[in-house]
């Protein structure tokens, strides 16, 4: 029984250069140690990229929902329900935005 274990241990430990008692890379071979740092670097780059994209998407959408003008939200809901048409929606939206920021000019009606 013991001779079988010694033979198996010798066979497992004799896989050529780079295979030592602790696995690949422990006997002077290159091994695969570089995969883990590379994986972590890719993970953090992907996480940071995702966070930046989410932040930009939120900024383009008008900011977070709690910062949106309640008048514009209510007007959008009325338009979505079909209570007002596109011309009335545009006209009222222009009035709301001018009341909030007088420097903003609405579409000119010629």
C-alpha positions in Angstrom: 0.0 0.0 0.0 2.8 2.4 1.0 4.7 1.7 -2.2 1.6 2.6 -4.2 1.3 5.9 -2.4 5.0 6.7 -3.0 4.7 5.8 -6.7 1.6 8.0 -7.0 3.3 10.9 -5.2 6.3 10.6 -7.4 4.2 10.6 -10.5 2.2 13.6 -9.4 5.4 15.5 -8.4 7.2 14.7 -11.7 5.5 16.8 -14.3 8.6 18.5 -15.6 10.0 21.9 -15.0 7.8 24.4 -13.2 5.9 21.9 -11.2 7.0 21.8 -7.6 5.6 20.8 -4.3 3.1 23.8 -4.3 2.0 23.6 -7.9 3.1 25.4 -11.0 5.6 28.1 -10.7 7.2 26.9 -7.4 10.2 25.2 -9.0 11.6 28.0 -11.1 9.0 27.7 -13.9 6.8 30.6 -15.0 3.5 29.2 -14.0 0.1 30.9 -14.3 0.4 33.4 -11.4 -0.1 36.4 -13.7 -3.7 35.4 -14.5 -5.1 36.5 -11.1 -3.7 40.1 -11.1 -4.8 40.4 -14.7 -8.3 39.2 -13.8 -8.5 41.7 -10.9 -7.3 44.5 -13.1 -9.9 43.7 -15.8 -12.6 43.5 -13.0 -11.8 47.0 -11.6 -11.5 48.6 -15.1 -14.9 47.1 -16.0 -16.5 48.3 -12.7 -15.2 51.8 -13.1 -16.2 51.9 -16.7 -19.7 50.8 -15.8 -20.0 53.4 -13.0 -18.9 56.2 -15.4 -21.4 55.1 -18.1 -24.2 54.9 -15.5 -23.4 58.4 -14.2 -23.3 59.9 -17.8 -26.6 58.2 -18.7 -28.3 59.6 -15.6 -26.9 63.1 -16.4 -28.2 62.9 -20.0 -31.6 61.8 -18.8 -32.1 65.0 -16.8 -30.6 63.9 -13.5 -32.0 61.6 -10.8 -35.8 61.4 -10.5 -35.9 63.5 -7.3 -34.4 66.4 -9.1 -36.8 66.6 -12.0 -39.3 69.4 -12.2 -42.6 68.1 -10.9 -44.5 70.3 -13.4 -42.6 68.7 -16.3 -43.2 65.3 -14.9 -47.0 65.9 -14.6 -47.1 67.4 -18.1 -45.3 64.4 -19.5 -47.8 62.1 -17.8 -50.7 64.0 -19.2 -49.2 63.7 -22.7 -48.5 60.0 -22.3 -52.2 59.4 -21.2 -53.3 61.3 -24.3 -55.0 64.2 -22.5 -53.1 66.8 -24.5 -51.6 66.7 -28.0 -48.0 67.3 -29.1 -48.5 71.0 -29.8 -50.0 71.7 -26.4 -47.3 69.7 -24.7 -44.6 71.6 -26.5 -46.2 75.0 -25.7 -46.8 74.2 -22.0 -43.3 72.7 -21.7 -41.8 75.9 -23.1 -43.8 78.1 -20.7 -42.7 75.9 -17.7 -39.0 76.1 -18.7 -39.2 79.9 -19.3 -40.8 80.4 -15.9 -38.0 78.4 -14.2 -35.2 80.0 -16.2 -36.0 83.3 -17.9 -32.8 83.3 -19.8 -33.9 80.2 -21.7 -35.7 81.1 -24.9 -38.4 78.9 -26.3 -39.0 78.0 -29.9 -39.8 81.1 -31.9 -43.2 81.2 -33.6 -43.0 83.0 -36.9 
